[in-house]
Amino acid sequence: MDRNINYFVQPKRRLTRQRSGFNVGGVKTGSECKILPTQHLKITSKNFVLNKKLNNVIFTELFGQNIGIFGVGGYFKTDKNALLTIRIKLFDNDLLVTESYKKIRTTSDQWIKVGADLQLDIEDVAKEYQAAIYLDFKLTKQPFELEFYDLYADVVKYYAEKPSYKNPYYEKTDLYRPDIYYLNPTVFDYKKEHVEFLKPGFLVCKSCNRCARFLPIDITNEINALGFSNHCKKKIPCTHNAFNRYRIENIENIKLIPSKNNKSVLIHAGNQYIHTYYGFQLECRTCKKFVVNAPLNPLRNKSQHHEDGARRRAFERLIIELTGKDVVKNFRLIKGVEFQDYIWKRFSKKCFGCGKELKKISDMDIDHTLPLVYLWPLDNSATALCQTCNSQKHELFPGEFKLYSKEKLVELSKLTGIPLKIIENKERVVNKIIADLLVQKVDWLFDKFLAHKDYQKVKKGKKVADLIYKALNKILTTINIDLVTIYKKKTGKLPTTITLE
């Protein structure tokens, strides 16, 4: 499997509306690809474990601070739904120092990218540890087919001298694992009992024009984002050759492969290119996060901020109408005090993040302790923050926010009444109560809520209902809920209040 980069290509740049101040890598253009084999197994036992043990593990200080990260991840496809648990254990001379675990549900016949990490405050940069990693699949039906590609397990080193990357790194990290670790593939071990080796599958891996890595794209289901985001979604098919056509670097023994949606011209027999329907960005999702989006986000225009505000207000209204509860509006009737005053005094008139004194209520930002974007309502579990800390926390869960120590998380749990297990959790959890209500009332969502005249307005060329649905769909797909499909099954038609691609 040749992944070495042995020549240099000067990339052609498209015109840009704004410049981030960063240049492309110069090694790859983003318009190259490789067809790389996957491991394909048939498993007849109830569980299957991929494992790896590493000695002489030495952490690297990241972001110019004493933060060390051990990353694990890979790409998987299963023919049946399964529960995958990623466990990372760190030892010091056979004594367990710390561990982490993460549970992920696979979706049958769809490639998923998964990752987890273990973080450590580094006291001794030369100290050696031992690491044990387990990727444990729990199966409900046998036999079971598992396909996987590029497993990773190692200490993260990429961010050692990049202090400006710290805040972007902790924003929506789950969306970028495992690519965010910038690791080399690792060979995992597994027991051969109850395992049958099937004919290897394949993944199309496209180049990134910044880091020059070849990362997977799901060629049979292009809108399933793996290593790259789509280039065109509304104006399809993508007609930009740099984004929709990739020269195959390992063309030998490649033949025509049928498309699942019959929209992509996948591989022309005897040709040297793969053509895609939606196209993909030239830079991988992670490089785009750090070297494009992070510098450009401060340059977002006023209308973009208005869009964000509109979506947030719509989410708040949606939750209120689904539950029939408006805690903030009725707070005085319930508690005998105004909502803002209650939160301000509960947190002793101080920012819970940095401890800054909030001399008056207007100095305080009220934070959804559990983020609104994941359908958690604003109620008396809110947190008092200053404007700076609230901006940094943004859509993070408490367990992800670096200003919150373990002791502060315990205190936050007591102050807000949110169970410590949820407060400490670094996984992003969608509010299942609201998600279930959306499924139950899916016809109301499309036919009533999104049909409101304010949401059917078109602003700056975008229908408001489309923006709301896009934001909603983005988080619901993480728990395998497709509202349009559910609506069609329930009503026998497609919704007309949103624009379907």
C-alpha positions as CSV (number, residue, x, y, z in Angstrom):
1,M,0.0,0.0,0.0
2,D,1.9,3.0,-1.3
3,R,1.1,6.2,0.5
4,N,4.5,7.9,0.1
5,I,4.6,11.3,-1.4
6,N,7.6,11.3,-3.9
7,Y,7.0,14.3,-6.1
8,F,5.7,17.9,-5.8
9,V,2.9,19.5,-7.7
10,Q,2.3,23.3,-7.8
11,P,-1.5,23.6,-7.0
12,K,-3.8,25.9,-8.9
13,R,-5.7,28.2,-6.7
14,R,-9.3,29.3,-7.2
15,L,-10.4,32.8,-6.5
16,T,-11.4,33.4,-2.9
17,R,-13.7,35.9,-1.3
18,Q,-11.6,36.2,1.9
19,R,-8.0,35.2,2.6
20,S,-7.0,33.4,5.8
21,G,-3.4,34.3,5.5
22,F,-2.3,30.6,5.0
23,N,-1.0,29.0,1.9
24,V,-1.6,25.5,0.5
25,G,1.0,22.8,1.2
26,G,2.4,22.7,-2.3
27,V,2.7,18.9,-2.2
28,K,-0.7,17.8,-3.4
29,T,-3.4,19.8,-5.2
30,G,-6.4,18.1,-3.6
31,S,-7.3,16.6,-7.0
32,E,-5.5,13.3,-6.6
33,C,-6.8,10.0,-5.2
34,K,-5.9,6.4,-4.5
35,I,-8.0,3.3,-4.4
36,L,-6.9,1.6,-1.2
37,P,-7.9,-1.8,0.1
38,T,-9.8,-2.4,3.3
39,Q,-9.8,-5.5,5.6
40,H,-13.0,-7.4,5.3
41,L,-14.0,-10.0,7.9
42,K,-16.9,-12.3,8.6
43,I,-17.4,-12.8,12.4
44,T,-19.5,-15.6,13.9
45,S,-19.0,-14.8,17.6
46,K,-21.1,-12.3,19.7
47,N,-18.2,-9.9,20.1
48,F,-15.0,-9.0,18.3
49,V,-12.1,-7.0,19.8
50,L,-9.4,-5.2,18.0
51,N,-6.5,-4.4,20.4
52,K,-3.1,-2.9,20.6
53,K,-0.6,-2.6,23.4
54,L,2.2,0.1,23.2
55,N,5.2,0.4,25.4
56,N,7.5,3.4,25.8
57,V,4.7,5.9,25.4
58,I,6.0,9.4,25.9
59,F,3.6,12.3,25.7
60,T,4.3,15.5,23.8
61,E,3.3,18.8,25.3
62,L,0.7,20.3,23.0
63,F,-0.4,23.9,22.3
64,G,2.7,25.1,24.2
65,Q,1.2,23.9,27.4
66,N,1.4,20.8,29.6
67,I,-1.4,19.1,27.8
68,G,-0.8,15.5,26.4
69,I,-3.3,13.6,24.2
70,F,-3.3,10.0,23.1
71,G,-5.6,9.5,20.1
72,V,-7.4,6.4,18.8
73,G,-9.7,6.0,15.8
74,G,-10.4,4.6,12.4
75,Y,-13.0,4.0,9.7
76,F,-15.5,1.1,9.9
77,K,-18.4,-0.4,8.0
78,T,-20.7,-3.1,9.3
79,D,-23.5,-5.1,7.6
80,K,-25.6,-4.9,10.8
81,N,-26.0,-2.4,13.5
82,A,-23.5,-2.9,16.4
83,L,-22.2,-1.2,19.5
84,L,-18.5,-0.2,19.4
85,T,-16.8,0.7,22.6
86,I,-13.4,2.3,22.4
87,R,-11.3,1.9,25.6
88,I,-7.9,3.5,26.3
89,K,-5.9,2.6,29.4
90,L,-2.7,4.2,30.5
91,F,-0.3,2.4,32.8
92,D,2.8,3.4,34.8
93,N,4.7,0.2,35.5
94,D,1.6,-1.9,35.5
95,L,-0.3,0.6,37.7
96,L,-3.4,2.1,36.0
97,V,-2.9,5.9,35.8
98,T,-6.1,6.8,33.9
99,E,-8.5,5.5,31.4
100,S,-11.2,6.7,29.0
101,Y,-14.0,5.0,27.0
102,K,-16.5,6.0,24.4
103,K,-19.5,4.1,23.0
104,I,-20.5,4.5,19.4
105,R,-23.3,2.8,17.5
106,T,-22.6,1.8,13.9
107,T,-25.1,2.1,11.1
108,S,-25.4,-0.9,8.8
109,D,-23.8,-0.7,5.4
110,Q,-22.5,2.8,6.0
111,W,-18.9,3.9,6.5
112,I,-18.4,5.8,9.8
113,K,-15.3,7.6,11.2
114,V,-14.8,7.1,14.9
115,G,-12.3,8.3,17.4
116,A,-11.6,8.9,21.1
117,D,-8.8,10.2,23.1
118,L,-7.2,10.2,26.6
119,Q,-5.8,13.5,27.9
120,L,-3.2,13.9,30.5
121,D,-1.6,16.8,32.4
122,I,2.1,16.3,31.7
123,E,4.4,16.7,34.7
124,D,7.4,14.9,33.4
125,V,8.0,15.2,29.6
126,A,10.4,12.2,29.7
127,K,8.2,9.8,31.6
128,E,7.4,6.6,29.8
129,Y,3.9,4.9,30.1
130,Q,2.3,1.9,28.6
131,A,-1.0,2.1,26.7
132,A,-3.6,-0.6,26.1
133,I,-6.3,0.1,23.5
134,Y,-9.5,-2.0,22.8
135,L,-12.0,-1.5,20.1
136,D,-14.8,-3.8,21.2
137,F,-17.8,-4.6,18.9
138,K,-20.9,-6.0,20.6
139,L,-23.0,-7.9,18.1
140,T,-26.7,-8.9,18.4
141,K,-26.9,-11.0,15.2
142,Q,-24.4,-13.5,13.7
143,P,-22.8,-13.8,11.3
144,F,-21.5,-10.3,11.1
145,E,-19.4,-8.6,8.4
146,L,-16.9,-6.0,9.4
147,E,-14.8,-3.8,7.1
148,F,-12.2,-1.4,8.4
149,Y,-9.5,0.9,7.2
150,D,-6.6,2.8,8.7
151,L,-6.7,2.3,12.5
152,Y,-4.8,4.8,14.6
153,A,-3.4,4.6,18.1
154,D,-0.6,6.9,19.2
155,V,0.5,10.0,21.1
156,V,-0.6,13.2,19.3
157,K,2.3,15.4,18.3
158,Y,1.0,17.6,15.6
159,Y,0.0,20.5,17.9
160,A,3.2,20.8,19.9
161,E,4.1,24.3,18.6
162,K,0.7,25.5,17.7
163,P,-0.8,27.4,20.7
164,S,-3.3,29.2,18.4
165,Y,-4.9,25.8,17.5
166,K,-5.9,25.1,21.1
167,N,-9.4,26.7,21.1
168,P,-10.3,25.5,17.6
169,Y,-9.1,22.0,18.6
170,Y,-11.7,21.7,21.4
171,E,-14.6,23.0,19.3
172,K,-16.7,20.2,17.9
173,T,-13.8,17.8,18.1
174,D,-16.1,14.8,17.6
175,L,-16.8,15.9,14.1
176,Y,-13.2,15.6,13.1
177,R,-12.0,12.4,14.8
178,P,-9.8,10.5,13.9
179,D,-8.3,12.9,11.3
180,I,-7.8,15.6,13.9
181,Y,-5.0,13.5,15.5
182,Y,-2.7,13.6,12.3
183,L,-1.5,10.1,13.1
184,N,0.1,7.3,11.1
185,P,-1.8,4.0,10.7
186,T,-1.3,1.4,13.4
187,V,-1.5,-2.4,13.0
188,F,-4.1,-3.8,15.5
189,D,-4.3,-7.4,16.7
190,Y,-7.3,-9.7,17.1
191,K,-8.1,-13.3,17.8
192,K,-8.5,-15.4,14.6
193,E,-11.2,-17.7,16.1
194,H,-14.7,-17.3,14.7
195,V,-13.2,-15.1,11.9
196,E,-13.4,-15.7,8.2
197,F,-11.3,-13.6,5.8
198,L,-13.4,-12.2,2.9
199,K,-12.3,-10.5,-0.3
200,P,-10.9,-7.1,0.6
201,G,-13.1,-4.1,-0.2
202,F,-11.8,-0.7,-1.1
203,L,-12.1,3.0,-0.2
204,V,-11.4,6.0,-2.4
205,C,-8.9,8.2,-0.6
206,K,-8.5,11.8,-1.8
207,S,-5.6,14.1,-1.2
208,C,-5.6,17.2,0.9
209,N,-3.9,20.2,-0.6
210,R,-2.6,21.4,2.8
211,C,-1.5,18.4,4.8
212,A,-1.1,16.1,1.7
213,R,-2.7,13.1,3.5
214,F,-5.0,10.8,1.6
215,L,-8.2,10.5,3.5
216,P,-11.4,8.5,2.7
217,I,-14.4,9.8,0.8
218,D,-17.6,7.7,0.6
219,I,-17.9,7.3,-3.1
220,T,-21.2,5.4,-3.0
221,N,-22.8,7.8,-0.6
222,E,-21.1,11.1,-1.2
223,I,-23.0,13.2,1.4
224,N,-21.7,10.9,4.1
225,A,-18.8,13.1,5.2
226,L,-15.6,11.2,6.1
227,G,-12.3,13.0,5.5
228,F,-13.7,15.8,3.3
229,S,-16.8,18.0,3.1
230,N,-18.8,18.3,-0.1
231,H,-18.1,21.2,-2.5
232,C,-21.6,21.5,-4.0
233,K,-24.9,20.5,-2.4
234,K,-27.4,22.9,-3.8
235,K,-26.0,23.5,-7.3
236,I,-25.5,19.9,-8.3
237,P,-24.0,18.3,-10.1
238,C,-20.7,19.9,-9.2
239,T,-19.2,21.2,-12.4
240,H,-15.8,22.4,-11.1
241,N,-13.1,20.0,-12.3
242,A,-10.7,20.7,-9.5
243,F,-13.3,19.6,-7.0
244,N,-15.3,16.9,-8.8
245,R,-12.5,14.9,-10.6
246,Y,-9.5,13.2,-9.1
247,R,-6.6,11.6,-10.9
248,I,-6.0,8.0,-9.7
249,E,-2.4,7.5,-8.7
250,N,-2.6,3.7,-8.5
251,I,-4.6,3.1,-11.6
252,E,-3.5,-0.5,-12.1
253,N,-6.2,-3.2,-11.7
254,I,-9.0,-0.8,-11.2
255,K,-12.3,-1.5,-12.9
256,L,-15.7,0.1,-13.2
257,I,-17.6,0.3,-9.9
258,P,-21.3,0.8,-9.8
259,S,-22.7,3.7,-7.8
260,K,-25.3,3.3,-5.1
261,N,-27.2,6.4,-6.1
262,N,-26.4,6.2,-9.8
263,K,-25.4,9.9,-9.7
264,S,-21.6,9.5,-9.5
265,V,-19.5,8.4,-12.5
266,L,-17.2,6.5,-10.3
267,I,-14.4,5.0,-12.3
268,H,-14.1,4.9,-16.1
269,A,-12.5,1.6,-17.1
270,G,-9.1,2.4,-18.6
271,N,-9.4,6.0,-17.5
272,Q,-7.3,7.8,-14.9
273,Y,-10.0,9.8,-13.1
274,I,-12.8,9.4,-10.6
275,H,-15.7,11.7,-11.2
276,T,-18.1,12.7,-8.3
277,Y,-21.5,14.2,-8.3
278,Y,-21.3,16.6,-5.3
279,G,-17.5,17.2,-5.4
280,F,-15.3,17.6,-2.4
281,Q,-13.3,20.4,-0.9
282,L,-9.6,20.5,-1.7
283,E,-8.5,20.6,1.9
284,C,-9.5,17.9,4.4
285,R,-12.1,18.8,7.1
286,T,-9.5,19.1,9.8
287,C,-7.1,21.4,7.8
288,K,-10.1,23.5,6.8
289,K,-11.0,23.8,10.5
290,F,-7.6,25.0,11.6
291,V,-6.1,27.0,8.7
292,V,-9.2,28.2,6.9
293,N,-12.3,28.5,9.2
294,A,-10.5,29.5,12.4
295,P,-8.8,32.6,10.8
296,L,-11.9,33.5,8.8
297,N,-14.6,33.1,11.5
298,P,-13.7,36.5,13.0
299,L,-14.4,38.0,9.5
300,R,-17.9,36.6,9.3
301,N,-20.3,39.3,8.1
302,K,-23.3,40.7,9.9
303,S,-25.9,38.6,8.0
304,Q,-24.1,35.4,9.0
305,H,-24.3,36.3,12.6
306,H,-28.0,37.1,12.1
307,E,-28.5,33.6,10.6
308,D,-26.9,32.0,13.7
309,G,-29.2,34.1,16.0
310,A,-32.3,33.1,14.0
311,R,-31.4,29.4,14.2
312,R,-30.9,29.6,18.0
313,R,-34.2,31.4,18.5
314,A,-35.9,28.9,16.3
315,F,-34.4,26.0,18.4
316,E,-35.6,27.6,21.6
317,R,-39.1,28.1,20.3
318,L,-39.1,24.6,18.9
319,I,-38.3,23.1,22.3
320,I,-40.9,25.2,24.0
321,E,-43.6,24.2,21.6
322,L,-42.7,20.5,21.6
323,T,-42.7,20.3,25.5
324,G,-45.3,22.9,26.2
325,K,-43.0,24.5,28.8
326,D,-41.5,28.0,28.8
327,V,-39.3,27.9,32.0
328,V,-37.8,31.3,31.5
329,K,-41.1,33.1,30.8
330,N,-42.9,31.5,33.8
331,F,-39.9,31.6,36.1
332,R,-41.1,34.4,38.4
333,L,-44.4,32.5,38.9
334,I,-42.5,29.4,39.9
335,K,-39.6,30.8,41.9
336,G,-40.8,34.3,42.8
337,V,-37.7,35.9,41.2
338,E,-36.6,36.9,37.8
339,F,-34.7,34.3,35.8
340,Q,-31.6,36.3,35.2
341,D,-31.4,37.5,38.8
342,Y,-31.8,33.9,40.0
343,I,-28.8,32.7,37.9
344,W,-26.7,35.7,38.8
345,K,-27.1,35.2,42.5
346,R,-26.8,31.4,42.3
347,F,-23.3,31.8,40.9
348,S,-22.4,34.5,43.6
349,K,-22.3,37.2,40.9
350,K,-19.2,35.7,39.4
351,C,-18.3,34.1,36.1
352,F,-18.1,30.4,36.7
353,G,-15.4,30.0,34.1
354,C,-12.7,32.6,35.1
355,G,-14.1,33.8,38.4
356,K,-14.4,37.4,37.2
357,E,-16.8,39.5,39.3
358,L,-20.1,40.3,37.5
359,K,-20.9,43.6,39.1
360,K,-24.3,43.9,37.5
361,I,-26.6,41.5,35.7
362,S,-25.8,43.1,32.3
363,D,-22.2,41.9,32.8
364,M,-23.4,38.3,32.7
365,D,-24.0,36.0,29.8
366,I,-26.4,33.1,30.5
367,D,-24.9,29.9,29.2
368,H,-26.9,26.8,28.2
369,T,-24.9,24.5,30.5
370,L,-25.8,21.7,28.0
371,P,-25.7,23.2,24.5
372,L,-28.9,24.4,22.8
373,V,-27.6,23.0,19.5
374,Y,-28.0,19.5,20.9
375,L,-31.6,20.3,21.9
376,W,-31.0,21.1,25.6
377,P,-33.4,23.9,26.8
378,L,-32.6,27.0,28.7
379,D,-33.8,26.5,32.2
380,N,-32.7,26.8,35.8
381,S,-29.7,24.6,35.0
382,A,-28.1,27.5,33.2
383,T,-24.6,28.8,34.1
384,A,-23.4,32.4,34.7
385,L,-20.4,33.3,32.5
386,C,-18.7,36.5,31.4
387,Q,-18.9,37.4,27.7
388,T,-15.4,36.1,27.0
389,C,-15.9,32.7,28.7
390,N,-19.3,32.3,27.1
391,S,-17.8,32.9,23.7
392,Q,-15.0,30.3,24.3
393,K,-17.4,27.7,25.6
394,H,-19.8,28.2,22.7
395,E,-21.3,24.8,21.9
396,L,-19.1,22.7,24.1
397,F,-20.3,20.4,26.8
398,P,-19.0,21.1,30.3
399,G,-16.7,18.1,30.3
400,E,-15.0,19.5,27.1
401,F,-14.5,23.0,28.4
402,K,-10.9,23.4,29.5
403,L,-11.7,26.2,32.1
404,Y,-13.6,23.6,34.1
405,S,-11.4,21.4,36.3
406,K,-12.7,18.2,37.8
407,E,-13.5,20.1,41.0
408,K,-15.4,22.7,39.1
409,L,-17.4,20.1,37.3
410,V,-18.4,18.6,40.6
411,E,-19.4,22.1,41.8
412,L,-21.3,22.8,38.6
413,S,-23.3,19.6,39.0
414,K,-24.3,20.7,42.5
415,L,-25.2,24.2,41.4
416,T,-27.2,23.2,38.3
417,G,-28.7,19.9,39.5
418,I,-27.4,18.2,36.4
419,P,-26.0,14.7,37.2
420,L,-22.3,14.6,37.5
421,K,-22.1,11.7,35.0
422,I,-23.6,14.0,32.3
423,I,-21.5,17.0,33.4
424,E,-18.2,15.1,33.2
425,N,-19.0,13.4,29.9
426,K,-16.9,14.6,27.1
427,E,-19.1,13.0,24.5
428,R,-21.7,15.2,22.8
429,V,-25.1,13.9,23.7
430,V,-28.3,14.9,21.9
431,N,-31.3,15.4,24.2
432,K,-33.2,12.2,23.6
433,I,-36.5,13.5,25.0
434,I,-36.6,16.2,22.4
435,A,-35.3,14.0,19.6
436,D,-38.1,11.4,20.4
437,L,-40.7,14.2,20.4
438,L,-39.5,15.3,17.0
439,V,-39.9,11.8,15.6
440,Q,-43.4,11.6,17.2
441,K,-44.5,15.0,15.9
442,V,-42.5,15.0,12.6
443,D,-45.6,16.0,10.6
444,W,-46.2,18.9,12.9
445,L,-42.6,20.0,12.5
446,F,-42.8,20.2,8.7
447,D,-46.4,21.1,8.2
448,K,-46.9,23.5,11.1
449,F,-43.7,24.7,12.7
450,L,-41.6,25.2,9.6
451,A,-44.6,26.4,7.7
452,H,-44.8,29.6,9.8
453,K,-44.6,32.7,7.6
454,D,-41.5,33.9,9.3
455,Y,-39.7,30.7,8.5
456,Q,-40.8,30.6,4.9
457,K,-39.2,34.0,4.2
458,V,-36.2,34.1,1.9
459,K,-33.3,36.2,3.3
460,K,-30.1,36.8,1.4
461,G,-31.1,34.0,-1.0
462,K,-31.8,31.5,1.8
463,K,-35.1,30.2,3.1
464,V,-35.1,30.4,6.9
465,A,-36.8,27.0,7.2
466,D,-33.9,25.5,5.2
467,L,-31.4,26.9,7.7
468,I,-33.4,25.6,10.7
469,Y,-33.8,22.2,9.2
470,K,-30.1,22.0,8.1
471,A,-29.0,22.7,11.7
472,L,-31.5,20.3,13.1
473,N,-30.6,17.5,10.7
474,K,-26.9,17.9,11.3
475,I,-27.2,16.8,15.0
476,L,-30.0,14.3,14.5
477,T,-28.0,12.3,11.9
478,T,-25.4,11.7,14.6
479,I,-28.0,9.5,16.3
480,N,-29.3,8.0,13.1
481,I,-32.5,10.0,12.8
482,D,-33.6,11.2,9.3
483,L,-36.7,13.4,9.7
484,V,-37.5,13.5,6.0
485,T,-37.5,9.8,5.7
486,I,-39.6,9.4,8.8
487,Y,-42.0,12.1,7.5
488,K,-42.4,10.3,4.2
489,K,-43.0,7.0,5.8
490,K,-45.7,8.6,8.1
491,T,-47.5,10.8,5.5
492,G,-46.6,9.1,2.2
493,K,-45.1,12.3,0.8
494,L,-42.1,14.6,1.0
495,P,-42.3,17.8,3.0
496,T,-42.9,21.0,1.0
497,T,-41.8,23.6,3.6
498,I,-38.1,23.0,3.0
499,T,-36.0,22.8,-0.1
500,L,-35.0,19.3,-0.8
501,E,-31.8,18.7,-2.8
